[in-house]
């Protein structure tokens, strides 16, 4: 009897140890999976639905060649809240400053970007240099070339972690080095026609970022737009635009829409349809041709219709030049 009881006790102890080990393994796997899902979902959604004000209000946000296209200072800020019905949903903020030197030949720019999603946060900053080559007798047409360099720091916010802070997957993630990268942009501004192209991740484009395999980030951006002046029924101008975006490990995206200015540019509307089956609609105002305020709403992509509502964004831009 005693021997049987000892055997039973030994078996029970082993079962308890196995249960604890299994729990620890499950916890580790769960935390690792959580980190992985946050990384994947954040990068996918940030690239599929970027800031909506980049299409018309602040084009420097997407293309470094557009820095300093106007003489003087331009200060812009944007805030975007995604999946607002979900706790810990992604929130994106960006601040840009660009300056156009006299004679419009050189532009300088600075960008500060921050994104958070649950326990995950990303902060990036870059500086830009643009050179604007004037064409024609009055230099009314331009070829714009821009180059940016900056850093991106990705961390897990330990204050938001609900679990074991000693998890190896968390410490390994936070121990990663800051990522250095750059952008290249080009634009052709030919009277009312504007053509643009941008490579937002040069490091990946040059195949020197093999250790940082981020899912679904932007690889290429291009656009064409044409501004039509109008002088009837309160319309000032209409600018249709088509955008093509290449995304890593995802189908390419096409955006089609237009910006409409009314009442001598004091009021404007814009809308963009995205081939991800989502739509961005915005309304804004321009005060004394200096302060621009834009409010945007973007519906979810078709894959997320059943999970959350859309996204809201506000963009502000202040011109301090002529």
Beta strands, then each sheet from edge to edge (+ up, - down):
strand 1: 72-81
strand 2: 91-100
strand 3: 106-117
strand 4: 120-135
strand 5: 141-156
strand 6: 179-190
strand 7: 193-199
strand 8: 218-229
strand 9: 235-247
strand 10: 253-262
strand 11: 267-274
strand 12: 278-287
strand 13: 291-298
strand 14: 311-319
sheet 1: 1+ 2- 3+ 4- 5+ 6- 7+ 8- 9+ 10- 11+ 12- 13+ 14- 1+
end
